[in-house]
Amino acid sequence: MHSFTVAERDVTQAWVAACNKLDRKDNPGRTGLHTVVRIAEPTRDDPVFRAELDRLRTAHGLWPLETVASTLFPAALAARTANAGALAERYRRMYPAIKRYPGNHRGTYFGRLVSYPAAPKDSVDQLGTVISRLQTQAAGTKIAAGYEIDLAATTDTDVAAETGAGADLLVHTAGKDNSYIGFPCLSHLSLQLDRDRRVHAAALYRSHFMFERAYGNYLGLGGLLAYIAEQAGLACGTLTVVAGHARLDGPVTKLRPLLTGTGRMAA
């Protein structure tokens, strides 16, 4: 079993370190299990590096990193919307159209945040709930880890089996498990508030493709964490991403100049 833990300052440094941990001679499959990536400042990255990576991604038919990030947090839409409640309502109105885009037929991560399928004809706005709970905690309730956001649903387990990405046992149920403490504590996105009024997030992925998705996911998660903290009147903390299965996919030989810092790719 190949695994690793990396801790870096920003998105770029963390992504490069994780990729290099996978790109090793003693790891011919370039895969890892239960990998951990910790990012101290998840809203920061190197714009020059991102542009270089985006050019390579575009050449291989992938969406821009900003598009990947927007499935987790629609930053442009949030910037034009007054608050989290209005953002959730606006996104829900747009959601049927968003799901008609290629690759979105099952929905988006942010759609799960503001319209989680809790029942056949019901949904839960997890974004508003978690912000409200953080505000309650910041006001003096002595609980530091009562904020859970579910992204997977029971209908997703067949997809995991089909893709070979493992299996999920879904424990936490949005809208039903509302106790601030006690069982269950297993979730896909968990937030903690420290004594310095900073909100930290831990995200669990069953599978992570480093070239196709991971960098954009880090950007989206960082933006989401910062937005939740700002809406709750708090500060943005660290982001930790745990991947059950991580893989360095894509054109590895063309990636290596960026991963080693030995050169820049041609435009």
C-alpha positions as a LaTeX table, in Angstrom:
\begin{tabular}{lrrr}
\hline
Residue & $x$ (\AA) & $y$ (\AA) & $z$ (\AA) \\
\hline
Met1 & 0.00 & 0.00 & 0.00 \\
His2 & 1.37 & 3.40 & $-0.99$ \\
Ser3 & 0.24 & 6.37 & 1.08 \\
Phe4 & 1.47 & 9.80 & 2.09 \\
Thr5 & 0.72 & 12.99 & 3.98 \\
Val6 & 1.76 & 16.41 & 2.70 \\
Ala7 & 1.31 & 19.81 & 4.33 \\
Glu8 & 1.97 & 22.95 & 2.30 \\
Arg9 & 1.13 & 26.64 & 2.32 \\
Asp10 & $-1.08$ & 27.03 & $-0.77$ \\
Val11 & $-2.97$ & 25.05 & $-3.41$ \\
Thr12 & $-0.12$ & 24.99 & $-5.92$ \\
Gln13 & 2.51 & 23.80 & $-3.48$ \\
Ala14 & 0.19 & 21.16 & $-2.01$ \\
Trp15 & $-0.86$ & 19.80 & $-5.42$ \\
Val16 & 2.75 & 19.61 & $-6.67$ \\
Ala17 & 3.88 & 17.85 & $-3.49$ \\
Ala18 & 1.04 & 15.31 & $-3.72$ \\
Cys19 & 1.73 & 14.58 & $-7.39$ \\
Asn20 & 5.44 & 14.07 & $-6.67$ \\
Lys21 & 4.57 & 11.66 & $-3.87$ \\
Leu22 & 2.65 & 9.58 & $-6.42$ \\
Asp23 & 5.22 & 9.87 & $-9.22$ \\
Arg24 & 7.87 & 7.54 & $-7.76$ \\
Lys25 & 9.84 & 4.64 & $-9.21$ \\
Asp26 & 8.65 & 2.40 & $-6.38$ \\
Asn27 & 5.02 & 3.26 & $-7.25$ \\
Pro28 & 4.64 & 2.20 & $-10.90$ \\
Gly29 & 0.87 & 2.56 & $-10.84$ \\
Arg30 & 1.17 & 6.15 & $-9.57$ \\
Thr31 & $-1.63$ & 5.49 & $-7.12$ \\
Gly32 & $-2.09$ & 5.89 & $-3.38$ \\
Leu33 & $-4.57$ & 4.85 & $-0.72$ \\
His34 & $-5.78$ & 7.07 & 2.13 \\
Thr35 & $-3.64$ & 10.01 & 1.09 \\
Val36 & $-3.75$ & 13.27 & 3.05 \\
Val37 & $-3.19$ & 16.76 & 1.64 \\
Arg38 & $-3.25$ & 19.69 & 4.07 \\
Ile39 & $-3.35$ & 23.28 & 2.76 \\
Ala40 & $-2.70$ & 26.12 & 5.20 \\
Glu41 & $-3.99$ & 28.91 & 2.91 \\
Pro42 & $-6.55$ & 27.23 & 0.62 \\
Thr43 & $-7.61$ & 30.42 & $-1.15$ \\
Arg44 & $-4.09$ & 31.04 & $-2.51$ \\
Asp45 & $-2.27$ & 29.55 & $-5.51$ \\
Asp46 & 0.32 & 30.57 & $-8.10$ \\
Pro47 & $-1.54$ & 32.18 & $-11.06$ \\
Val48 & 1.38 & 31.57 & $-13.45$ \\
Phe49 & 1.47 & 27.88 & $-12.53$ \\
Arg50 & $-2.31$ & 27.64 & $-12.87$ \\
Ala51 & $-2.16$ & 29.14 & $-16.37$ \\
Glu52 & 0.53 & 26.65 & $-17.41$ \\
Leu53 & $-1.49$ & 23.75 & $-16.03$ \\
Asp54 & $-4.66$ & 25.02 & $-17.72$ \\
Arg55 & $-2.90$ & 25.14 & $-21.09$ \\
Leu56 & $-1.89$ & 21.51 & $-20.75$ \\
Arg57 & $-5.39$ & 20.54 & $-19.60$ \\
Thr58 & $-7.00$ & 22.33 & $-22.53$ \\
Ala59 & $-4.68$ & 20.55 & $-24.94$ \\
His60 & $-5.99$ & 17.25 & $-23.55$ \\
Gly61 & $-9.66$ & 18.19 & $-23.81$ \\
Leu62 & $-10.32$ & 18.98 & $-20.14$ \\
Trp63 & $-12.36$ & 21.82 & $-18.68$ \\
Pro64 & $-10.52$ & 24.86 & $-17.31$ \\
Leu65 & $-9.66$ & 24.65 & $-13.62$ \\
Glu66 & $-12.09$ & 27.48 & $-12.86$ \\
Thr67 & $-14.93$ & 25.39 & $-14.30$ \\
Val68 & $-13.98$ & 22.42 & $-12.12$ \\
Ala69 & $-13.80$ & 24.69 & $-9.08$ \\
Ser70 & $-17.24$ & 26.16 & $-9.83$ \\
Thr71 & $-18.93$ & 22.78 & $-9.42$ \\
Leu72 & $-17.92$ & 23.01 & $-5.76$ \\
Phe73 & $-18.35$ & 26.73 & $-5.32$ \\
Pro74 & $-19.75$ & 29.12 & $-7.96$ \\
Ala75 & $-17.55$ & 32.06 & $-6.98$ \\
Ala76 & $-18.73$ & 34.39 & $-9.76$ \\
Leu77 & $-22.39$ & 33.83 & $-8.87$ \\
Ala78 & $-21.70$ & 34.29 & $-5.16$ \\
Ala79 & $-19.96$ & 37.60 & $-5.85$ \\
Arg80 & $-23.15$ & 38.89 & $-7.50$ \\
Thr81 & $-25.48$ & 37.64 & $-4.75$ \\
Ala82 & $-26.24$ & 39.35 & $-1.44$ \\
Asn83 & $-25.88$ & 36.44 & 0.99 \\
Ala84 & $-25.84$ & 32.66 & 1.36 \\
Gly85 & $-29.61$ & 32.33 & 1.53 \\
Ala86 & $-30.06$ & 34.26 & $-1.70$ \\
Leu87 & $-27.23$ & 32.29 & $-3.32$ \\
Ala88 & $-28.84$ & 28.96 & $-2.41$ \\
Glu89 & $-32.23$ & 30.08 & $-3.76$ \\
Arg90 & $-30.72$ & 31.42 & $-6.96$ \\
Tyr91 & $-28.70$ & 28.26 & $-7.56$ \\
Arg92 & $-31.73$ & 26.04 & $-6.96$ \\
Arg93 & $-33.64$ & 27.96 & $-9.64$ \\
Met94 & $-30.74$ & 27.47 & $-12.05$ \\
Tyr95 & $-30.11$ & 23.84 & $-11.10$ \\
Pro96 & $-32.33$ & 22.15 & $-13.71$ \\
Ala97 & $-30.50$ & 24.05 & $-16.46$ \\
Ile98 & $-27.07$ & 23.38 & $-14.89$ \\
Lys99 & $-27.78$ & 19.65 & $-14.87$ \\
Arg100 & $-28.37$ & 19.71 & $-18.62$ \\
Tyr101 & $-24.71$ & 20.57 & $-19.22$ \\
Pro102 & $-22.43$ & 17.65 & $-20.25$ \\
Gly103 & $-21.14$ & 15.85 & $-17.18$ \\
Asn104 & $-23.70$ & 17.41 & $-14.83$ \\
His105 & $-26.62$ & 15.04 & $-15.33$ \\
Arg106 & $-26.26$ & 13.73 & $-11.78$ \\
Gly107 & $-25.94$ & 17.26 & $-10.44$ \\
Thr108 & $-23.01$ & 19.22 & $-9.00$ \\
Tyr109 & $-21.29$ & 19.28 & $-5.64$ \\
Phe110 & $-22.65$ & 22.73 & $-4.87$ \\
Gly111 & $-26.11$ & 21.53 & $-5.87$ \\
Arg112 & $-25.79$ & 18.88 & $-3.18$ \\
Leu113 & $-24.89$ & 21.60 & $-0.68$ \\
Val114 & $-27.97$ & 23.73 & $-1.31$ \\
Ser115 & $-30.41$ & 21.01 & $-2.42$ \\
Tyr116 & $-29.42$ & 17.72 & $-0.82$ \\
Pro117 & $-31.79$ & 14.86 & $-1.73$ \\
Ala118 & $-32.95$ & 13.93 & 1.76 \\
Ala119 & $-36.19$ & 12.31 & 0.57 \\
Pro120 & $-37.89$ & 11.58 & $-2.77$ \\
Lys121 & $-39.70$ & 14.93 & $-2.77$ \\
Asp122 & $-37.67$ & 16.90 & $-0.26$ \\
Ser123 & $-34.29$ & 18.61 & $-0.08$ \\
Val124 & $-32.05$ & 20.23 & 2.52 \\
Asp125 & $-30.10$ & 23.49 & 2.27 \\
Gln126 & $-26.94$ & 22.34 & 4.01 \\
Leu127 & $-25.07$ & 25.57 & 3.23 \\
Gly128 & $-27.47$ & 27.73 & 5.23 \\
Thr129 & $-27.64$ & 25.20 & 8.03 \\
Val130 & $-23.88$ & 24.95 & 8.50 \\
Ile131 & $-23.45$ & 28.74 & 8.47 \\
Ser132 & $-26.17$ & 29.10 & 11.10 \\
Arg133 & $-24.57$ & 26.46 & 13.29 \\
Leu134 & $-21.17$ & 28.12 & 13.05 \\
Gln135 & $-22.72$ & 31.42 & 14.08 \\
Thr136 & $-24.30$ & 29.72 & 17.08 \\
Gln137 & $-20.95$ & 28.22 & 18.05 \\
Ala138 & $-19.14$ & 31.53 & 17.65 \\
Ala139 & $-21.71$ & 33.15 & 19.92 \\
Gly140 & $-20.60$ & 30.97 & 22.80 \\
Thr141 & $-21.86$ & 27.39 & 22.47 \\
Lys142 & $-18.95$ & 25.22 & 23.59 \\
Ile143 & $-18.96$ & 22.81 & 20.66 \\
Ala144 & $-16.12$ & 22.83 & 18.13 \\
Ala145 & $-17.08$ & 20.18 & 15.57 \\
Gly146 & $-20.80$ & 20.10 & 14.90 \\
Tyr147 & $-20.86$ & 20.96 & 11.20 \\
Glu148 & $-21.30$ & 18.18 & 8.68 \\
Ile149 & $-22.06$ & 18.46 & 4.94 \\
Asp150 & $-23.01$ & 15.40 & 2.90 \\
Leu151 & $-22.13$ & 15.18 & $-0.79$ \\
Ala152 & $-22.78$ & 11.51 & $-1.47$ \\
Ala153 & $-26.23$ & 9.97 & $-1.44$ \\
Thr154 & $-27.29$ & 6.33 & $-1.25$ \\
Thr155 & $-27.93$ & 6.33 & $-5.01$ \\
Asp156 & $-24.23$ & 7.04 & $-5.66$ \\
Thr157 & $-22.95$ & 3.71 & $-4.32$ \\
Asp158 & $-23.57$ & 1.86 & $-7.59$ \\
Val159 & $-21.51$ & 4.45 & $-9.44$ \\
Ala160 & $-18.60$ & 3.89 & $-7.07$ \\
Ala161 & $-18.71$ & 0.15 & $-7.71$ \\
Glu162 & $-18.82$ & 0.65 & $-11.48$ \\
Thr163 & $-15.77$ & 2.93 & $-11.47$ \\
Gly164 & $-13.74$ & 0.74 & $-9.12$ \\
Ala165 & $-13.41$ & 3.62 & $-6.68$ \\
Gly166 & $-14.46$ & 1.65 & $-3.62$ \\
Ala167 & $-17.66$ & 1.65 & $-1.61$ \\
Asp168 & $-19.33$ & 4.05 & 0.80 \\
Leu169 & $-21.13$ & 3.44 & 4.07 \\
Leu170 & $-23.15$ & 6.64 & 4.44 \\
Val171 & $-23.72$ & 7.39 & 8.10 \\
His172 & $-24.53$ & 11.06 & 8.57 \\
Thr173 & $-27.92$ & 12.14 & 7.19 \\
Ala174 & $-28.39$ & 15.81 & 6.39 \\
Gly175 & $-31.48$ & 17.33 & 7.98 \\
Lys176 & $-31.96$ & 14.44 & 10.41 \\
Asp177 & $-28.73$ & 14.13 & 12.43 \\
Asn178 & $-28.87$ & 17.56 & 14.03 \\
Ser179 & $-27.25$ & 16.91 & 17.40 \\
Tyr180 & $-24.14$ & 19.03 & 17.95 \\
Ile181 & $-22.32$ & 16.08 & 19.56 \\
Gly182 & $-22.40$ & 12.29 & 19.44 \\
Phe183 & $-22.97$ & 9.76 & 16.69 \\
Pro184 & $-22.74$ & 10.00 & 13.73 \\
Cys185 & $-19.58$ & 11.91 & 12.99 \\
Leu186 & $-18.75$ & 10.44 & 9.56 \\
Ser187 & $-19.30$ & 12.87 & 6.67 \\
His188 & $-17.88$ & 13.96 & 3.36 \\
Leu189 & $-17.14$ & 17.54 & 4.35 \\
Ser190 & $-16.60$ & 18.35 & 8.01 \\
Leu191 & $-15.95$ & 21.80 & 9.48 \\
Gln192 & $-14.34$ & 22.71 & 12.78 \\
Leu193 & $-14.14$ & 26.05 & 14.60 \\
Asp194 & $-11.06$ & 26.81 & 16.70 \\
Arg195 & $-10.56$ & 29.24 & 19.58 \\
Asp196 & $-9.19$ & 31.87 & 17.22 \\
Arg197 & $-12.53$ & 31.95 & 15.37 \\
Arg198 & $-11.10$ & 30.23 & 12.31 \\
Val199 & $-13.10$ & 27.61 & 10.40 \\
His200 & $-11.18$ & 24.55 & 9.19 \\
Ala201 & $-12.46$ & 21.95 & 6.74 \\
Ala202 & $-11.72$ & 18.27 & 6.13 \\
Ala203 & $-12.97$ & 16.76 & 2.87 \\
Leu204 & $-13.14$ & 13.02 & 2.17 \\
Tyr205 & $-12.99$ & 11.74 & $-1.39$ \\
Arg206 & $-13.49$ & 8.11 & $-2.38$ \\
Ser207 & $-11.29$ & 8.74 & $-5.44$ \\
His208 & $-9.16$ & 11.62 & $-6.71$ \\
Phe209 & $-7.65$ & 12.01 & $-10.19$ \\
Met210 & $-4.83$ & 14.47 & $-9.69$ \\
Phe211 & $-4.59$ & 15.88 & $-13.23$ \\
Glu212 & $-8.25$ & 15.78 & $-14.17$ \\
Arg213 & $-9.82$ & 17.02 & $-10.95$ \\
Ala214 & $-7.70$ & 17.56 & $-7.85$ \\
Tyr215 & $-6.29$ & 21.05 & $-8.45$ \\
Gly216 & $-9.72$ & 22.42 & $-9.39$ \\
Asn217 & $-11.26$ & 20.63 & $-6.42$ \\
Tyr218 & $-8.76$ & 22.24 & $-4.06$ \\
Leu219 & $-9.59$ & 25.66 & $-5.51$ \\
Gly220 & $-13.33$ & 25.07 & $-5.17$ \\
Leu221 & $-13.09$ & 23.73 & $-1.63$ \\
Gly222 & $-10.91$ & 26.66 & $-0.60$ \\
Gly223 & $-13.39$ & 29.13 & $-2.05$ \\
Leu224 & $-16.28$ & 27.37 & $-0.36$ \\
Leu225 & $-14.52$ & 27.31 & 3.01 \\
Ala226 & $-13.69$ & 31.01 & 2.76 \\
Tyr227 & $-17.29$ & 31.85 & 1.82 \\
Ile228 & $-18.78$ & 29.85 & 4.68 \\
Ala229 & $-16.39$ & 31.51 & 7.13 \\
Glu230 & $-17.12$ & 35.00 & 5.78 \\
Gln231 & $-20.88$ & 34.49 & 5.88 \\
Ala232 & $-20.62$ & 33.30 & 9.49 \\
Gly233 & $-18.45$ & 36.28 & 10.46 \\
Leu234 & $-15.38$ & 34.10 & 10.98 \\
Ala235 & $-11.92$ & 33.59 & 9.45 \\
Cys236 & $-10.85$ & 30.97 & 6.91 \\
Gly237 & $-8.59$ & 28.24 & 8.28 \\
Thr238 & $-6.91$ & 25.17 & 6.80 \\
Leu239 & $-8.22$ & 22.66 & 4.28 \\
Thr240 & $-7.43$ & 18.95 & 4.61 \\
Val241 & $-8.30$ & 16.58 & 1.77 \\
Val242 & $-8.29$ & 12.82 & 2.34 \\
Ala243 & $-8.53$ & 10.59 & $-0.74$ \\
Gly244 & $-9.43$ & 6.95 & $-0.37$ \\
His245 & $-7.79$ & 6.33 & $-3.74$ \\
Ala246 & $-5.55$ & 8.90 & $-5.45$ \\
Arg247 & $-4.08$ & 8.55 & $-8.93$ \\
Leu248 & $-1.65$ & 10.66 & $-10.94$ \\
Asp249 & $-3.39$ & 10.52 & $-14.30$ \\
Gly250 & $-2.83$ & 12.47 & $-17.51$ \\
Pro251 & 0.34 & 13.15 & $-19.54$ \\
Val252 & 2.88 & 12.55 & $-16.78$ \\
Thr253 & 5.96 & 13.18 & $-18.92$ \\
Lys254 & 4.59 & 16.61 & $-19.89$ \\
Leu255 & 3.65 & 17.36 & $-16.29$ \\
Arg256 & 7.08 & 16.63 & $-14.84$ \\
Pro257 & 8.69 & 19.98 & $-15.83$ \\
Leu258 & 6.06 & 21.70 & $-13.68$ \\
Leu259 & 6.26 & 19.15 & $-10.88$ \\
Thr260 & 10.05 & 19.36 & $-10.62$ \\
Gly261 & 10.38 & 23.08 & $-11.31$ \\
Thr262 & 12.99 & 22.39 & $-14.01$ \\
Gly263 & 11.24 & 24.30 & $-16.78$ \\
Arg264 & 8.07 & 25.73 & $-18.26$ \\
Met265 & 5.93 & 24.06 & $-20.86$ \\
Ala266 & 5.63 & 25.68 & $-24.25$ \\
Ala267 & 2.50 & 27.76 & $-24.75$ \\
\hline
\end{tabular}
